[in-house]
Amino acid sequence: MDYTTLIDAPTWAFIKASEDAYPPDAAKLSIAQQRAVYDAMCRSFHRGYPEGVTAEDRKIGGVPCRVFAGATPPVLYLHGGGYVVGGLESHDDVCAELRAATGLTVVCADYRLSPEHLHPAALDDALAVARALGTHGPILLAGDSAGGNLAAAVSHVLRGETAARILGQVLIYPGLGSDLDQGSCLTHAHAPMLSRADVIFYAGIRHAGAAPQADPTVSPLQDISFANLPPTVTFGAECDPLCDDAGAYAYAIRTAGGRAISYTEQGLVHGYLRARHTVPRAAASFARITTALSALATGDWPFGDSP
């Protein structure tokens, strides 16, 4: 794959800045050290809160959360990080800017991480927050990467319950459990920012071994039914082994009679949310993400029925 033509100069600068934030011996660091480095890398892209946005840390459903207060319905945001790194600090600015752009309350959940807490601990925490928020009215779900997986899994679990009404979900370069031996997993196996080997590595930590098969709480794409899921907007990064998951998931929902649309963001890489201030393509995608959340909050569907 010729990434020199697919990826533009601003995105290459973002990739280099991300890589430069990691020490040469990063692979030898402890989990705690890796988390600290990841948070520091994310912080290096932080541009402060938009005017008028504030945050408060408190527990919701027994789970530590950061709440960016705004209008209803609230957005439950589930952060990325391979189920191993990330938390309230790594996605602090992303959530603050989602709040500013949409006006909606954004709740970032600090779910438990692996390897200390194997699956389904993270999902259990996400469900606890969703159910607690749901006692006050409808909610929206959003998440990137591992958080996109968790958001989709929450939708699959809660669709048969009355605990929380989900108005819609926005999944950003999610890993949803597609076949690792075909499609983008092979075409972009050695992509910058995330490789196929990385995907396998993080899955191994999440499950202390190989990921179980045919379990939609692990791999939503492996569910046997995609009926009665909330309206869904997915975003895949073209230069990402997980790219196909976004489109495959939207297609499965549409085939089951639901509403879903997927965008493949050309020339972008995994983790591009952090590039929204420096990469025009990422800024445009972030605008589409916030537009999608705003539309879903009102029950609107301005996307048509195209893939």
C-alpha positions in Angstrom: 0.0 0.0 0.0 1.4 3.3 -1.1 0.7 5.6 1.9 2.8 8.4 0.4 0.0 9.1 -2.1 -3.0 8.2 0.1 -1.9 10.3 3.1 -1.4 14.1 2.8 1.3 16.2 4.4 -0.8 17.5 7.4 -1.7 13.9 8.3 1.9 12.8 8.0 2.8 15.6 10.4 0.2 14.4 12.8 1.5 10.8 12.6 5.1 12.0 13.3 4.0 14.1 16.3 2.1 11.1 17.7 5.1 8.8 17.2 7.5 11.3 18.6 5.5 11.3 21.9 6.6 7.7 22.5 10.0 6.8 23.9 12.1 4.3 21.8 11.6 1.6 24.3 7.8 2.0 24.6 7.2 -1.7 24.0 9.1 -2.5 27.1 7.1 -0.2 29.4 4.8 -1.5 32.1 1.1 -1.1 31.5 1.0 1.8 34.0 3.9 3.5 32.1 2.1 2.9 28.8 -1.0 4.6 30.1 1.0 7.6 31.3 2.7 7.9 27.9 -0.6 7.6 26.0 -2.2 10.3 28.2 0.8 12.6 27.7 0.6 12.1 24.0 -3.1 12.9 23.9 -2.5 15.9 26.1 0.1 17.3 23.6 -2.8 17.8 21.2 -5.1 19.5 23.8 -6.1 23.0 22.9 -8.1 23.8 26.0 -11.8 23.9 26.6 -14.0 26.0 24.3 -15.5 29.1 25.9 -18.4 28.3 28.2 -17.6 24.6 28.6 -17.0 23.2 32.0 -16.5 19.7 33.4 -17.3 17.9 36.7 -16.1 14.5 37.8 -18.6 12.3 39.5 -19.8 8.7 39.6 -22.8 7.6 37.5 -24.1 4.1 38.0 -21.1 3.6 40.3 -18.6 4.4 37.5 -16.3 7.4 37.5 -17.3 9.8 34.8 -16.5 13.3 33.6 -19.7 15.3 32.8 -19.7 18.3 30.4 -23.0 19.7 31.2 -25.4 20.9 28.5 -28.7 20.1 27.0 -30.5 16.7 26.8 -30.4 14.1 25.5 -26.9 13.3 27.0 -24.2 11.7 25.0 -22.5 8.8 26.7 -19.0 8.8 25.2 -16.8 5.7 25.5 -13.1 6.4 24.8 -10.6 4.5 22.7 -7.3 3.0 23.8 -7.5 -0.7 23.0 -9.3 -1.5 26.3 -5.8 -1.0 27.9 -5.0 2.7 27.9 -7.0 5.9 27.8 -9.6 7.5 30.2 -10.9 10.8 31.3 -7.7 12.7 30.5 -6.9 11.2 27.1 -10.3 12.2 25.7 -11.0 15.3 27.8 -10.7 17.8 24.9 -12.6 15.6 22.5 -15.6 15.5 24.8 -15.3 19.2 25.6 -15.5 20.0 21.9 -18.3 17.6 21.3 -20.2 19.5 24.0 -19.4 22.9 22.5 -20.3 21.8 18.9 -23.6 20.1 19.8 -24.7 21.9 23.0 -25.5 18.5 24.4 -24.4 17.1 27.8 -21.4 14.7 27.2 -20.6 12.1 29.8 -17.2 10.4 29.4 -17.1 7.1 31.3 -13.9 6.0 32.9 -14.5 2.3 32.4 -12.2 -0.4 33.8 -9.3 -1.4 31.7 -7.4 -4.6 30.9 -5.4 -6.6 31.9 -6.5 -5.9 35.5 -10.1 -6.2 34.4 -10.8 -8.5 31.6 -13.9 -8.5 29.4 -16.8 -8.0 30.2 -15.7 -5.4 32.9 -15.5 -2.5 30.5 -18.9 -3.4 29.0 -20.4 -3.8 32.4 -19.3 -0.3 33.3 -20.6 1.2 30.1 -24.0 -0.6 30.6 -24.1 0.7 34.2 -23.7 4.3 33.1 -26.1 3.9 30.2 -28.8 2.5 32.4 -28.3 5.2 35.1 -28.5 8.0 32.5 -31.5 6.2 30.9 -33.6 6.6 34.0 -33.8 10.3 33.2 -34.7 10.0 29.6 -33.3 9.0 26.2 -29.6 9.0 25.5 -27.1 8.9 22.7 -24.0 6.7 22.4 -20.7 7.6 20.9 -17.2 6.2 21.0 -14.0 5.8 19.1 -12.0 2.6 18.4 -12.4 0.3 21.4 -15.1 2.8 22.7 -16.9 2.4 19.4 -17.0 -1.4 20.0 -18.3 -0.8 23.5 -21.0 1.6 22.3 -22.3 -0.9 19.8 -22.2 -3.7 22.3 -24.3 -1.5 24.7 -26.8 -1.1 21.9 -27.0 -4.8 21.3 -27.5 -5.6 25.0 -30.0 -2.8 25.7 -32.3 -3.2 22.6 -34.4 -5.8 24.5 -34.6 -3.8 27.7 -36.5 -0.8 28.9 -33.6 0.4 31.0 -32.5 3.0 28.5 -33.9 4.3 25.2 -31.1 4.9 22.8 -31.9 7.6 20.2 -28.8 6.8 18.1 -25.2 5.9 18.1 -22.1 7.4 16.4 -19.1 5.0 16.1 -15.7 6.4 15.1 -13.2 4.0 13.5 -14.6 1.2 15.6 -13.3 -2.3 15.9 -16.4 -4.5 15.7 -15.0 -8.0 15.2 -14.7 -8.5 11.4 -12.6 -11.2 9.9 -8.9 -10.3 10.5 -7.9 -12.3 7.4 -9.6 -10.3 4.7 -10.5 -6.8 3.5 -8.9 -3.8 5.2 -7.3 -6.0 7.9 -5.0 -7.3 5.2 -4.9 -4.3 2.8 -3.9 -2.0 5.7 -2.2 -4.5 7.9 0.8 -2.2 8.2 -0.9 1.1 8.3 0.5 4.0 10.3 -0.9 4.5 13.8 -2.5 1.0 14.0 -1.5 -2.3 12.5 -3.2 -5.7 12.2 -0.7 -7.0 14.8 -1.7 -4.2 17.2 -5.4 -5.2 16.9 -4.5 -8.8 17.7 -2.2 -7.7 20.6 -4.9 -5.6 22.3 -7.5 -8.3 21.8 -5.1 -10.7 23.6 -4.8 -8.4 26.6 -8.6 -7.8 26.7 -9.3 -11.5 26.9 -6.0 -12.9 28.3 -5.8 -14.9 25.1 -7.7 -15.2 21.9 -11.0 -13.3 21.6 -14.1 -15.6 21.9 -16.0 -16.1 18.7 -19.8 -15.5 18.0 -20.1 -13.3 21.1 -21.7 -10.0 20.1 -20.7 -8.4 23.4 -17.1 -8.8 22.1 -17.7 -8.6 18.4 -21.0 -6.9 17.5 -20.5 -7.8 13.9 -20.8 -11.4 14.9 -24.3 -11.1 16.2 -27.0 -13.2 14.6 -29.5 -10.3 14.4 -29.1 -6.6 13.7 -32.8 -5.8 14.0 -34.1 -3.1 16.3 -30.8 -1.3 16.8 -30.8 2.5 17.1 -30.1 4.8 14.1 -26.4 4.5 13.5 -23.7 6.6 11.9 -20.2 5.1 11.5 -16.9 6.6 10.5 -14.0 4.5 9.1 -10.5 5.8 8.5 -9.4 4.7 5.0 -5.8 3.9 6.1 -6.8 1.7 9.0 -7.0 -2.1 9.3 -10.4 -1.6 11.0 -11.8 0.5 8.2 -14.2 -2.2 6.8 -15.9 -2.6 10.2 -17.7 0.7 10.0 -19.2 0.0 6.6 -20.0 -3.7 7.4 -21.9 -2.8 10.5 -23.9 0.0 8.9 -24.8 -2.4 6.0 -25.9 -5.1 8.5 -28.2 -2.7 10.2 -29.7 -1.5 6.9 -30.2 -5.1 5.7 -32.1 -5.8 8.9 -34.5 -2.9 8.2 -32.8 -0.2 10.4 -31.3 3.2 9.6 -27.5 3.4 9.3 -24.9 5.1 7.2 -21.2 4.9 7.0 -18.5 7.3 6.0 -15.0 6.3 4.9 -12.7 9.2 5.6 -10.3 9.4 2.8 -6.6 9.4 3.6 -7.1 9.4 7.3 -5.6 7.1 9.9 -6.7 5.5 13.2 -6.8 8.1 16.0 -7.5 11.0 13.7 -9.8 12.7 16.2 -6.6 14.1 17.8 -5.8 15.7 14.4 -8.9 17.8 14.1 -7.1 21.1 14.8 -4.2 20.5 12.4 -5.5 18.2 9.6 -8.2 19.7 7.4 -9.6 16.2 6.5 -9.9 15.4 10.2 -11.6 18.7 10.9 -14.1 18.0 8.2 -14.8 14.5 9.7 -15.2 16.0 13.2 -17.8 18.4 11.8 -19.7 15.4 10.3 -19.5 13.6 13.6 -21.0 16.5 15.5 -23.6 17.1 12.9 -24.6 13.4 13.2 -24.9 13.7 17.0 -27.0 16.8 16.7 -29.3 15.3 14.1 -29.8 12.0 16.1 -30.6 14.0 19.2 -33.7 15.5 17.6 -34.7 12.3 15.9 -33.8 13.7 12.5 -32.2 11.6 9.7 -30.8 13.9 7.1 -28.5 11.2 5.6 -30.7 9.4 3.1 -30.3 5.7 2.6 -26.9 5.5 0.8 -24.0 3.6 2.3 
